[in-house]
Amino acid sequence: MKCLAVALMFAASVVTAATADESCKDQARENKFTGETLKNFMTNCKDVATMMCDGQAIDQKLSDEAKDTFTKKCIKDAVGSK
């Protein structure tokens, strides 16, 4: 049941991030996640950011070094590791 609650909070946060351009760290802070919930949220958020950034790189038809550079920066910005 706890996993379901975390999944629902995460899904709601992803929608919030898409509309407000908040980083994972900003969302975690806003939702006051701590401990295991914070760890799980950050892991899931980074996974979603990775998929989103990979998709953007493909849409932009980037390849090789340009794709790697773009993806790393995109993920860093999405997670909030500036």
PLY file of the C-alpha trace (Angstrom):
ply
format ascii 1.0
element vertex 82
property float x
property float y
property float z
element edge 81
property int vertex1
property int vertex2
end_header
0.00 0.00 0.00
2.88 2.36 0.82
4.38 1.76 -2.64
1.06 2.68 -4.23
0.96 5.94 -2.29
4.52 6.80 -3.33
3.72 5.92 -6.96
0.66 8.17 -6.92
2.63 11.05 -5.38
5.33 10.54 -7.97
2.84 10.54 -10.85
1.28 13.75 -9.57
4.71 15.31 -9.17
5.74 14.40 -12.70
2.68 16.21 -14.03
3.57 19.18 -11.84
7.13 19.15 -13.13
6.01 19.08 -16.73
3.88 22.17 -16.27
6.05 24.13 -13.86
9.56 23.09 -14.99
10.56 22.21 -11.43
13.55 19.98 -10.83
13.26 16.71 -8.94
14.96 18.33 -5.93
12.46 21.21 -5.99
9.54 18.78 -6.11
10.97 16.67 -3.27
11.48 19.77 -1.16
7.97 21.03 -1.92
6.44 17.67 -0.99
8.70 17.40 2.09
9.91 13.92 1.20
12.45 12.39 3.58
14.24 9.11 4.10
13.26 6.18 1.92
10.46 8.13 0.26
12.95 10.78 -0.85
15.38 8.15 -2.12
12.67 6.35 -4.11
11.27 9.59 -5.49
14.67 10.83 -6.64
15.48 7.48 -8.28
12.16 7.41 -10.12
12.38 11.07 -11.06
15.88 10.58 -12.51
14.65 7.58 -14.51
11.80 9.64 -15.96
14.17 12.53 -16.70
16.54 10.14 -18.49
13.75 8.83 -20.71
12.49 12.35 -21.40
15.97 13.66 -22.26
16.77 10.67 -24.48
13.51 11.31 -26.32
14.35 14.97 -26.79
17.79 14.05 -28.16
16.17 11.68 -30.64
13.60 14.33 -31.65
16.45 16.76 -32.30
18.26 14.07 -34.31
21.40 14.42 -32.20
24.03 11.73 -32.41
27.24 10.65 -30.75
28.99 13.34 -28.70
26.27 15.97 -29.18
23.63 13.53 -27.91
25.74 12.54 -24.90
26.46 16.16 -23.98
22.83 17.21 -24.40
21.50 14.23 -22.44
23.89 14.71 -19.51
23.02 18.41 -19.18
19.29 17.75 -19.60
19.28 15.10 -16.86
21.39 17.27 -14.56
18.96 20.18 -15.00
15.87 17.96 -14.55
17.21 16.38 -11.36
18.41 19.70 -9.97
22.14 19.02 -9.76
23.32 22.38 -11.05
0 1
1 2
2 3
3 4
4 5
5 6
6 7
7 8
8 9
9 10
10 11
11 12
12 13
13 14
14 15
15 16
16 17
17 18
18 19
19 20
20 21
21 22
22 23
23 24
24 25
25 26
26 27
27 28
28 29
29 30
30 31
31 32
32 33
33 34
34 35
35 36
36 37
37 38
38 39
39 40
40 41
41 42
42 43
43 44
44 45
45 46
46 47
47 48
48 49
49 50
50 51
51 52
52 53
53 54
54 55
55 56
56 57
57 58
58 59
59 60
60 61
61 62
62 63
63 64
64 65
65 66
66 67
67 68
68 69
69 70
70 71
71 72
72 73
73 74
74 75
75 76
76 77
77 78
78 79
79 80
80 81
